């Protein structure tokens, strides 16, 4: 076994600061419009799903037909008006009533093709949303422990929520609002040029140009305001979630008013940012109205002069008005759509930036499944630190033989729990090697490694579901009988049977409806159900009373037979019968031996033992 092996992620030891930096740059680079659109396109045009491509093509055809009909509808309106006014009777074949009916049918077909477009594309859009949501959720679980302890859960969930909503908006409006609007404006411009005069087209083009310039310029300013508002919204949401998750702590210290003031201060900043956003929206809407109204009046005046000079008919005047309304209505909508699309791109950029966060601990390119022969755990000159300025482990070396129970003890901060995290590969060692049956944990797949280790943590956190579900979580597809056997082994079956709903009793968020000891026994039961070759007990009985602790201890001893057991303990009475005890102090092994041997040495372990015995007596 090599004495030193640089971890693949050693260069990421300050990953947390790098990730924070990446977050700050997300909106500058990763949230750019073209970047985000390029990330979405593969979900709309996947190479291996022809049915998606067919639906996209059919939706685009329905869109094209609806716009062609939409642009032709005012022509029928014009002819109907001329027929009624007696200006164009020689050109008519259907008559005023027939043209009116044709006009109504054309409007109906326009709406019909739009609905067909939406119905055909709906499955494509929902599939894209589902895939993106699943990819984001899966990626978050792949991110390292270091990332999760530096991020705020409330803010993280907000980013995902806004990002998925942004994708939904982009799919619906970018494809079916902006694109169709451009096509419609182009067709109307051609008709105005051919049927009237190029001056009409110039007025319309100038109006649209000014409108788009003004909208884009003001919206870019508003995006910065919205970004500030989003930041304050995220911060307020995080404070609310954090406070609710720590409900008991808030009550213990009578801090309800303090928490309310803390939340209100965050909402005050959000209020100020939201007001800026509202004021800027009013300015944008009024400016757009001025430009649109000026263009509409200009074209209508030109058409009115043409009618007075008998160059145009009343029907032509009505048709020009219809076309201008047809232009101005989507242009008014364009302002809202562009603002929302721009914001959606920002929100999606945050989500895609999250998707690009690298996982600090990943499978090596040639990783193989872990092959358990006996379950020997070996640490060889292991060094590790969460922060280089504060080393945690300083050259730790020991071997836990198959079937052996090895206890790791020491004062707070000595590095006991860190060894368990390295074994489970929440982090990688900086130097040295950690192996199972001679296989470096960095050379095996994470899935096989995690499947081989059962962990009972110091603080068992349960899902907000039933007791049965939480126990069954230890083994996918576990039968009810297996769940009951695990509960019996963990000394919790009798308690569960006394509950009105038995195994269907819900435990509340984070298991708060259960006592600490009951939660711990549920955690032990699901680990026993997993039936792993290696057990890691991190203060597994710390929340139990003395009688229950002895019962659980006996159950864990029975469950540990034939397995390698690493017990991380603070209460030395729980590990006095361990095969070997390793004493840590400031990240180094200072003593090793069984309970009697260590007491005989009268060293660090003996002092800890005497102190705890004295505390129990007093």
SULPENOR-V377048 format. One line per field, one symbol per residue. ss: DSSP state (H for helix, E for strand, L for the rest). A space follows every 10 residues. Layout:
# SULPENOR-V377048
ss=???
This chain:
# SULPENOR-V377048
ss=LLLLLLLLLH HHLLHHHHHH HHHHHHHHHH LLHHHHHHHH HHHHLLLLLH HHHHHHHHHH HHHHHHHHHH HHHHHHHHHH HHHHHLLLHH HLLLHHHHHH HHHHHHHHHH HHHHHHHHHH HHHHHHHHHH HHHHHHHHHH HHLLHHHHHH LLHHHHHHHH HHHHHHHHHH HHHHHHHHHH HHHHHHHHHH HHHHHLLHHH HHHHHHHHHH HHHHHHHHHH HHHHHHHHHH HHHHHHHHHH HHHHHLHHHH HHLLLHHHHH HHHHHHHHHH HHHHHHHHHH HHHHHHHHHH HHHHHHHHHH HHHHHHHHLL LLLHHHHHHH HHHHHHHHHH HHHHHHHHHH HHHHHHHHHH HHHHHLLLLL LLLLLLLELL LLLLLLEEEE EEEEEEELLE EEEEEEEEEE LLLLEEEEEE LLLLLHHHHH HHHLLLLLLL EEEEEELLEE HHHELHHHHH HHEEEELLLL LLLLLEHHHH HHLLLLLLLH HHHHHHHHHL LLHHHHHHLL LHHHLELLHH HLLLLHHHHH HHHHHHHHHH LLLEEEEELL LLLLLHHHHH HHHHHHHHHL LLLEEEEELL LHHHHLLLLE EEEEELLEEE EEELHHHHHH HLLHHHHHHH HHHHHHHL
